[in-house]
Amino acid sequence: MKKLFLALVVLAVALAGCGKEEAKEEKLLIYAGLMEDHAAMAVKEFEKETGIKTEFVRMSSGETLARVRAEKDNMSASVWYGGPVDAFVAADEEGLIEAYKSPVAEKIPANFKDADGTWTGIYVGYLGFVGNKSVLEEIGAEMPKSWEDLLKPEYTGEVVTAHPGSSGTAYTMLSTVVQLMGEQEGMEYMQKLNKQVRQYTKSGTAPGRMVGLGEAGVGITFLHDAIKYRKEGYKDIIIAAPAEGTGFEIGAVALLKNGPDSENAKKFIDWALSKKAQEMGQTVGSYQFLTNSEAVPPKEAMEIKDTKLIDYDFEWAGLNRRRLIEEFSRVSKTTAPTK
């Protein structure tokens, strides 16, 4: 009898273990390109509302693109959530995204979504400069107000930016300069700017924090991230947008091709496009403009609403992403940081 009881206990433990493993396999996995706290909040709220177990891995756009390329035949995640659409366009060109037209996308204006449903925008962010008032006073420099200003001698060794090979923010910068100036002049500009750069970071949000900490005088980043850091207590942060015009991002969400859970992935995409979900971002310091026509943008975004934007071509930027990054790496003699 005792042997039978022990056998039943062992069997029960084994079955419980199997149950846990099955539950683990049923979790929806998301690759997130927006801020860590925003992604964590979104996953928590989605799981709370739907009961669908959800996890995320936060990566920069370049990292995400590299990951889905590597996983093409055995995709781990089902959703790509956040980050500039240039990378989504590049991924779609390589057959890594499955088109999905969410019924909620009717609330998203045509200029913020792909007509075929490859990607749909969830927010819009403007590229610009972040400066540290105290550091700039120490070096006797004013806040730069143009792309050309960044090349002035006083900013030598005072500029921080992410690397276009790892960061969607930095690729937006590279593509903006090329679209604004033309490819030859744009690459010549990037070569000159390289001499001003103190450090290339992995993430596009890092320059804002470094400048806030006084580790550099000027950074290139999305302005809503700089506003977030200022509200978090980095009081010396000041911001500006280049007078010649600047590029912008449409942060998107998309269904990854051959992902393990497309049914729940579509439910997440529907949720992410909703008015309620988009407005939640500001509760964790995400101050982008929103794409759902019914969503109310955060009041903090109004500070930059009159920024001069170029006619940024997302399709061109996506299709030429690999080539432009390779050319940038050649003229700057740099590679994307991995840490």
Phi, psi and omega per residue, in radians:
M1 nan -0.729 -3.141
K2 -1.092 -0.705 3.123
K3 -1.113 -0.699 3.125
L4 -1.108 -0.738 3.141
F5 -1.089 -0.768 3.130
L6 -1.118 -0.682 3.119
A7 -1.093 -0.714 3.129
L8 -1.146 -0.656 3.108
V9 -1.114 -0.805 3.125
V10 -1.051 -0.743 3.138
L11 -1.116 -0.721 -3.126
A12 -1.120 -0.739 3.115
V13 -1.105 -0.731 3.135
A14 -1.098 -0.773 3.137
L15 -1.134 -0.678 3.104
A16 -1.086 -0.710 3.110
G17 -1.092 -0.712 3.113
C18 -1.117 -0.704 -3.141
G19 -1.072 -0.728 3.117
K20 -1.118 -0.702 3.141
E21 -1.122 -0.712 3.126
E22 -1.123 -0.724 3.133
A23 -1.076 -0.699 3.129
K24 -1.079 -0.715 -3.110
E25 -1.199 -0.401 -3.095
E26 -1.457 -0.095 -3.116
K27 -1.242 2.402 3.065
L28 -1.377 2.204 3.135
L29 -1.873 2.308 -3.097
I30 -2.126 2.380 2.963
Y31 -1.666 2.049 -3.024
A32 -1.906 2.298 3.131
G33 -1.873 -0.049 3.099
L34 -1.570 -3.094 -3.084
M35 -0.999 2.565 -3.107
E36 -0.975 -0.796 -3.094
D37 -1.198 -0.560 3.082
H38 -1.179 -0.796 3.133
A39 -1.088 -0.751 -3.133
A40 -1.092 -0.752 3.118
M41 -1.109 -0.768 -3.113
A42 -1.103 -0.796 3.136
V43 -1.100 -0.736 3.140
K44 -1.104 -0.790 -3.114
E45 -1.198 -0.695 3.119
F46 -1.098 -0.775 3.136
E47 -1.119 -0.696 3.136
K48 -1.108 -0.704 -3.083
E49 -1.380 -0.549 -3.021
T50 -1.918 -0.362 -3.060
G51 1.390 0.045 3.135
I52 -1.450 2.074 3.128
K53 -1.119 2.192 -3.005
T54 -2.377 2.407 3.079
E55 -2.263 2.781 3.092
F56 -2.405 2.721 2.986
V57 -2.138 2.143 -3.103
R58 -1.563 2.189 3.111
M59 -2.527 2.702 2.980
S60 -1.205 2.859 -3.060
S61 -1.056 -0.721 3.129
G62 -1.116 -0.664 3.091
E63 -1.147 -0.759 -3.136
T64 -1.090 -0.781 3.132
L65 -1.057 -0.749 3.108
A66 -1.114 -0.688 -3.123
R67 -1.146 -0.818 -3.098
V68 -1.234 -0.490 3.021
R69 -1.105 -0.782 -3.112
A70 -1.178 -0.518 -3.072
E71 -1.726 0.260 -3.034
K72 -0.845 -0.723 -3.084
D73 -1.659 -0.021 -3.141
N74 -2.697 1.152 -3.016
M75 -1.158 2.294 -3.140
S76 -1.536 -0.720 -3.105
A77 -1.701 2.873 -3.139
S78 -2.021 -0.314 -3.093
V79 -2.313 2.467 2.948
W80 -1.918 2.091 -2.954
Y81 -2.216 1.851 3.065
G82 1.625 2.708 -3.075
G83 1.845 2.682 -3.072
P84 -1.038 2.515 -3.036
V85 -1.249 -0.230 3.084
D86 -0.906 -0.763 -3.115
A87 -1.200 -0.592 3.096
F88 -1.138 -0.721 3.106
V89 -1.082 -0.769 3.111
A90 -1.086 -0.718 3.136
A91 -1.154 -0.694 3.131
D92 -1.142 -0.656 3.118
E93 -1.058 -0.481 -3.130
E94 -1.704 0.173 3.071
G95 1.294 0.561 -3.060
L96 -1.813 -0.069 -3.107
I97 -2.181 2.462 3.094
E98 -1.851 2.206 -3.114
A99 -1.085 2.412 3.073
Y100 -2.572 2.036 3.096
K101 -1.674 1.720 3.135
S102 -1.190 2.467 3.067
P103 -1.069 -0.444 3.136
V104 -1.296 -0.320 -3.115
A105 -1.121 -0.217 3.054
E106 -1.065 -0.427 -3.136
K107 -1.489 -0.067 -3.104
I108 -1.783 2.131 3.116
P109 -0.980 2.657 -3.045
A110 -1.016 -0.587 -3.103
N111 -1.324 -0.054 3.111
F112 -1.985 0.330 3.112
K113 -2.691 2.723 3.077
D114 -1.385 2.364 -3.070
A115 -1.072 -0.514 -3.118
D116 -1.608 -0.017 3.117
G117 1.485 0.244 3.120
T118 -1.098 -0.749 3.091
W119 -2.533 2.712 3.091
T120 -2.363 2.317 -3.069
G121 -1.281 2.516 3.081
I122 -2.065 -0.364 3.085
Y123 -2.778 2.934 3.115
V124 -2.321 2.300 -3.137
G125 -2.281 2.529 -3.079
Y126 -1.776 2.380 3.127
L127 -1.440 2.484 3.116
G128 -2.944 -2.778 -3.080
F129 -1.968 2.489 2.992
V130 -2.085 2.348 -3.119
G131 -2.241 2.767 3.053
N132 -1.876 1.987 -3.042
K133 -0.986 -0.774 -3.094
S134 -1.167 -0.765 3.137
V135 -1.115 -0.750 -3.136
L136 -1.102 -0.670 3.088
E137 -1.121 -0.680 -3.128
E138 -1.123 -0.658 -3.107
I139 -1.621 0.022 3.096
G140 1.219 0.662 -3.117
A141 -2.146 2.587 3.043
E142 -1.561 2.904 3.071
M143 -1.158 2.209 3.117
P144 -1.091 2.478 -3.104
K145 -2.153 0.114 3.130
S146 -2.672 2.837 3.055
W147 -1.048 -0.684 -3.116
E148 -1.130 -0.603 3.140
D149 -1.008 -0.606 -3.075
L150 -1.072 -0.326 -3.119
L151 -1.546 -0.021 -3.125
K152 -1.156 2.587 -3.084
P153 -0.967 -0.596 -3.076
E154 -1.168 -0.265 3.137
Y155 -1.711 0.061 3.136
T156 -1.071 2.134 -3.117
G157 1.342 0.154 -3.107
E158 -1.982 0.052 -3.080
V159 -1.819 2.305 3.010
V160 -2.117 2.439 3.104
T161 -2.663 2.735 3.045
A162 -1.324 2.953 3.115
H163 -1.637 2.326 -3.123
P164 -1.033 -0.386 -3.133
G165 -1.273 -0.400 -3.126
S166 -2.000 -0.401 -2.975
S167 -2.043 2.304 3.049
G168 -1.188 -0.600 3.089
T169 -1.048 -0.853 -3.104
A170 -1.216 -0.570 3.070
Y171 -1.178 -0.625 3.058
T172 -1.043 -0.700 3.082
M173 -1.067 -0.858 -3.122
L174 -1.063 -0.838 -3.129
S175 -1.150 -0.620 3.097
T176 -1.073 -0.853 -3.119
V177 -1.073 -0.737 -3.137
V178 -1.183 -0.734 3.128
Q179 -1.206 -0.549 -3.123
L180 -1.347 -0.702 -2.999
M181 -1.849 -0.258 -2.971
G182 1.675 2.700 -2.979
E183 -1.147 -0.797 -3.102
Q184 -1.137 -0.887 -3.129
E185 -1.151 -0.624 -3.140
G186 -1.122 -0.744 3.118
M187 -1.225 -0.578 3.057
E188 -1.122 -0.690 3.088
Y189 -1.099 -0.792 -3.122
M190 -1.097 -0.593 3.101
Q191 -1.153 -0.692 3.096
K192 -1.216 -0.740 -3.140
L193 -1.079 -0.594 -3.140
N194 -0.975 -0.581 -3.141
K195 -1.248 -0.297 -3.136
Q196 -1.598 -0.278 -2.962
V197 -1.413 2.214 3.059
R198 -1.354 -0.731 -3.062
Q199 -2.703 2.435 2.948
Y200 -1.707 2.105 -3.141
T201 -1.629 2.894 3.119
K202 -1.347 -0.737 -3.069
S203 -1.793 2.538 3.135
G204 -1.276 -0.294 3.106
T205 -1.494 -0.346 -3.067
A206 -1.057 -0.689 -3.134
P207 -0.999 -0.642 3.130
G208 -1.101 -0.748 3.130
R209 -1.204 -0.714 3.130
M210 -1.075 -0.748 3.111
V211 -1.154 -0.718 3.105
G212 -1.036 -0.609 3.135
L213 -1.404 -0.114 -3.135
G214 1.460 0.283 -3.129
E215 -1.422 -0.195 3.086
A216 -2.782 2.803 -3.105
G217 -1.440 -0.614 -3.014
V218 -2.446 2.480 3.048
G219 -2.316 2.754 3.060
I220 -1.951 2.147 -3.033
T221 -2.808 3.106 2.993
F222 -1.369 2.369 -2.992
L223 -1.129 -0.545 3.138
H224 -1.147 -0.524 3.084
D225 -1.209 -0.670 3.107
A226 -1.127 -0.694 3.104
I227 -1.103 -0.696 3.104
K228 -1.032 -0.834 -3.113
Y229 -1.132 -0.664 3.113
R230 -1.091 -0.741 3.126
K231 -1.204 -0.392 3.111
E232 -1.405 -0.096 3.051
G233 2.184 -0.039 3.101
Y234 -1.462 1.411 -2.940
K235 -1.172 -0.384 -3.104
D236 -1.420 -0.036 -3.109
I237 -1.225 2.276 2.970
I238 -2.235 2.708 -3.083
I239 -2.266 2.742 3.093
A240 -2.736 2.717 3.068
A241 -2.027 2.469 -3.101
P242 -1.088 2.323 -3.061
A243 -1.113 -0.512 -3.127
E244 -1.203 -0.306 -3.053
G245 2.048 2.703 -3.106
T246 -2.419 2.820 3.090
G247 -1.499 3.068 -3.142
F248 -2.589 2.857 3.106
E249 -1.925 2.579 2.808
I250 -1.900 1.931 3.073
G251 -1.326 2.307 -2.962
A252 -2.177 2.996 2.997
V253 -2.305 2.512 -3.089
A254 -2.651 2.778 3.113
L255 -1.625 2.132 3.131
L256 -1.362 2.357 -3.096
K257 -1.204 2.362 -3.139
N258 1.125 0.394 3.032
G259 -1.142 2.693 -3.021
P260 -1.288 -0.232 -3.040
D261 -2.509 1.180 -3.064
S262 -1.180 -0.526 -3.123
E263 -1.112 -0.895 3.117
N264 -1.272 -0.468 3.080
A265 -1.096 -0.726 3.107
K266 -1.125 -0.640 3.098
K267 -1.127 -0.668 3.111
F268 -1.169 -0.741 3.130
I269 -1.057 -0.778 3.087
D270 -0.983 -0.792 -3.121
W271 -1.129 -0.786 -3.079
A272 -1.101 -0.468 -3.127
L273 -1.498 -0.167 -3.057
S274 -1.247 2.723 3.085
K275 -0.972 -0.833 -3.089
K276 -1.060 -0.845 -3.107
A277 -1.118 -0.749 -3.120
Q278 -1.140 -0.675 -3.125
E279 -1.253 -0.314 3.128
M280 -1.192 -0.431 -3.071
G281 -0.971 -0.689 -3.085
Q282 -1.152 -0.330 3.117
T283 -1.223 -0.303 3.093
V284 -2.081 0.392 3.022
G285 1.504 0.340 3.056
S286 -1.682 1.911 -2.967
Y287 -1.939 0.593 3.099
Q288 -1.302 2.851 2.928
F289 -1.274 2.658 -3.035
L290 -1.878 2.693 -3.047
T291 -1.695 -0.482 3.112
N292 -1.164 2.184 -3.038
S293 -1.098 -0.311 3.134
E294 -1.668 -0.189 -3.084
A295 -1.373 2.482 3.122
V296 -1.656 2.101 -3.108
P297 -1.217 2.713 3.113
P298 -1.122 2.531 -3.112
K299 -1.098 -0.487 -3.139
E300 -1.084 -0.489 -3.120
A301 -1.221 -0.369 -3.091
M302 -1.111 -0.398 3.119
E303 -1.046 -0.516 -3.048
I304 -2.018 0.234 -3.025
K305 -1.117 -0.410 -3.107
D306 -1.685 0.249 3.110
T307 -1.008 2.372 3.115
K308 -1.351 2.079 -3.096
L309 -1.887 2.561 3.004
I310 -1.499 2.920 3.089
D311 -1.426 1.320 -2.991
Y312 -1.210 2.215 -3.104
D313 -1.703 1.734 -3.083
F314 -1.193 -0.662 -3.125
E315 -1.114 -0.844 3.117
W316 -1.061 -0.765 -3.128
A317 -1.058 -0.704 -3.138
G318 -1.208 -0.754 -3.094
L319 -1.243 -0.421 -3.121
N320 -1.845 0.206 -3.040
R321 -1.009 -0.948 -3.072
R322 -1.060 -0.754 -3.097
R323 -1.147 -0.765 -3.122
L324 -1.163 -0.674 3.113
I325 -1.142 -0.720 3.110
E326 -1.093 -0.707 3.132
E327 -1.207 -0.687 3.080
F328 -1.066 -0.800 -3.139
S329 -1.071 -0.587 3.139
R330 -1.220 -0.836 -3.057
V331 -1.317 -0.470 -3.131
S332 -1.646 -0.231 -3.098
K333 0.993 0.760 3.134
T334 -2.275 2.797 3.020
T335 -2.222 2.781 -3.107
A336 -1.141 2.319 3.099
P337 -1.192 2.591 -3.136
T338 -1.883 -0.110 3.123
K339 -2.216 nan nan
